[in-house]
Amino acid sequence: MALWEGGTEPWTVFVSDALQSRLDACCADGRTATTVAFEAIEAVHDRLPDVVRGARARLRSPHARDEVHYLGSGPVQVRIRPDSEQAALLARWSEELGAPITTWLPPVLNAHLPGRVEPENMPWIVQDEQR
C-alpha cells in the first residue's frame, strides 16, 4: 500500500497556527500553498531526511509522553493541489522517507519559510533528543 495516495486530488496537511501565518505571508504575493510547498521542498531537498528527523519533538505534557510530534504540525488545515508530476514526486519522496507527506511537509515548511522557526518561544514543545 502506498504511503501517499490521491493522484491529483487535493489533500490536507495539518500545520501549526504559527506556520499557517508564515505560509499566508508567503502566499500574499499570489503564490499558492502548493507552489510554496514545492519551493520549500526544493530548497531543502538535499537534506530532506535530516530536516524531518531533526523536527521530531514531543509535547511537554505527562499525558503526551509517548506521542511523537513534528515541528510545524498542528491543527490548521492547508490544502495542497499537486499536478500529476508533482504527485508522483511526493509519492516517491514519501516512500524514501518512510512517512506520508502529511508527516514530513510541515517540518519542511517550518525549516524553509521566513519567520520564527518552531520551537522558539514554544514552551509546550520539547525537541527530541534522538535526532
Backbone torsions as a table, in degrees:
resi	resn	phi	psi	omega
1	MET	NA	133.8	-178.8
2	ALA	-70.1	149.1	178.1
3	LEU	-78.6	-19.5	178.3
4	TRP	-137.4	127.0	178.7
5	GLU	-131.0	160.8	174.5
6	GLY	136.1	-5.8	178.3
7	GLY	53.5	-124.8	-178.6
8	THR	-99.0	8.8	176.8
9	GLU	-68.8	146.4	175.8
10	PRO	-65.5	149.2	175.8
11	TRP	-136.3	167.1	-171.7
12	THR	-113.5	135.3	172.8
13	VAL	-118.4	142.0	-179.3
14	PHE	-104.5	122.8	-177.5
15	VAL	-122.6	165.7	178.1
16	SER	-74.3	163.6	176.3
17	ASP	-58.3	-44.4	-178.5
18	ALA	-63.7	-41.9	179.4
19	LEU	-68.2	-37.4	176.5
20	GLN	-59.3	-41.8	178.6
21	SER	-63.0	-41.9	178.6
22	ARG	-65.9	-39.4	177.8
23	LEU	-65.7	-44.0	177.6
24	ASP	-58.1	-40.2	178.9
25	ALA	-63.1	-38.5	178.3
26	CYS	-69.6	-31.0	-178.6
27	CYS	-85.2	-5.2	-178.3
28	ALA	-63.4	-22.6	-179.9
29	ASP	-88.5	7.9	177.0
30	GLY	104.4	-8.6	176.7
31	ARG	-69.8	153.4	177.2
32	THR	-92.8	165.3	175.9
33	ALA	-60.4	-35.4	178.7
34	THR	-64.5	-45.3	178.6
35	THR	-60.9	-46.8	-180.0
36	VAL	-63.7	-39.7	178.8
37	ALA	-60.8	-44.2	179.7
38	PHE	-70.8	-31.0	173.2
39	GLU	-63.2	-42.4	179.3
40	ALA	-65.1	-44.5	179.3
41	ILE	-61.4	-44.6	179.1
42	GLU	-61.6	-39.3	-177.4
43	ALA	-66.8	-32.7	-176.9
44	VAL	-112.3	8.6	-173.0
45	HIS	-52.7	-42.0	-177.2
46	ASP	-69.1	-14.5	178.3
47	ARG	-128.0	25.0	-176.9
48	LEU	-53.0	-50.0	179.4
49	PRO	-60.4	-38.0	179.4
50	ASP	-67.6	-38.8	178.7
51	VAL	-62.6	-45.8	-178.4
52	VAL	-67.6	-45.7	179.1
53	ARG	-61.8	-39.9	-179.7
54	GLY	-71.9	-12.5	-178.6
55	ALA	-91.3	-1.1	178.5
56	ARG	-66.8	132.0	-179.9
57	ALA	-149.0	175.7	173.4
58	ARG	-135.8	156.6	178.3
59	LEU	-82.2	140.8	180.0
60	ARG	-82.0	84.9	-179.0
61	SER	-157.2	137.3	178.7
62	PRO	-64.8	-21.2	-179.2
63	HIS	-86.9	-12.8	-176.2
64	ALA	-116.5	22.6	-175.2
65	ARG	-55.5	-40.7	-175.2
66	ASP	-95.6	-2.0	-178.0
67	GLU	-82.3	133.3	176.0
68	VAL	-91.1	132.9	178.2
69	HIS	-122.3	145.6	176.0
70	TYR	-112.6	130.3	-178.9
71	LEU	-56.6	132.6	-178.0
72	GLY	101.4	-21.1	179.3
73	SER	-83.5	156.2	-178.2
74	GLY	179.6	-157.2	-172.2
75	PRO	-90.5	-5.6	-173.2
76	VAL	-89.6	129.8	-178.6
77	GLN	-83.9	133.5	173.9
78	VAL	-124.3	128.9	179.4
79	ARG	-93.7	129.4	177.2
80	ILE	-115.4	134.2	-177.6
81	ARG	-125.9	80.1	-179.6
82	PRO	-75.0	148.7	170.5
83	ASP	-78.6	179.4	-174.1
84	SER	-63.6	-37.7	178.2
85	GLU	-66.9	-44.3	178.2
86	GLN	-63.6	-40.1	179.2
87	ALA	-61.3	-39.4	178.4
88	ALA	-64.9	-41.1	177.4
89	LEU	-63.6	-44.4	179.7
90	LEU	-61.7	-41.4	178.6
91	ALA	-63.4	-42.3	179.3
92	ARG	-63.7	-45.1	179.8
93	TRP	-66.0	-36.1	177.2
94	SER	-63.1	-42.1	177.7
95	GLU	-63.1	-44.3	179.7
96	GLU	-63.1	-37.8	-179.3
97	LEU	-82.5	-17.1	-177.8
98	GLY	70.1	28.0	-178.6
99	ALA	-149.0	149.3	177.9
100	PRO	-70.2	155.8	179.7
101	ILE	-56.0	-32.7	-179.6
102	THR	-65.3	-21.0	176.0
103	THR	-85.0	-44.5	-170.3
104	TRP	-94.1	-17.9	-179.6
105	LEU	-69.2	-43.2	178.0
106	PRO	-55.6	-45.3	177.0
107	PRO	-62.9	-34.5	178.5
108	VAL	-66.1	-45.6	176.7
109	LEU	-61.6	-43.6	179.9
110	ASN	-59.3	-40.8	-179.0
111	ALA	-71.6	-28.0	-171.8
112	HIS	-99.3	-41.0	-172.2
113	LEU	-66.8	144.6	177.6
114	PRO	-66.0	153.5	179.2
115	GLY	115.6	-171.9	-176.4
116	ARG	-72.2	118.0	180.0
117	VAL	-81.7	132.2	175.3
118	GLU	-65.2	145.6	15.1
119	PRO	-101.0	18.7	-179.6
120	GLU	-50.3	131.5	177.0
121	ASN	61.3	29.4	177.7
122	MET	-125.8	85.3	-173.9
123	PRO	-67.2	-11.6	179.9
124	TRP	-86.6	-0.6	179.2
125	ILE	-115.4	133.0	176.6
126	VAL	-116.6	123.6	-179.7
127	GLN	-62.1	136.1	-179.8
128	ASP	-65.7	134.8	-178.0
129	GLU	-82.8	-11.4	-177.1
130	GLN	-94.1	31.6	-179.0
131	ARG	-73.0	NA	NA
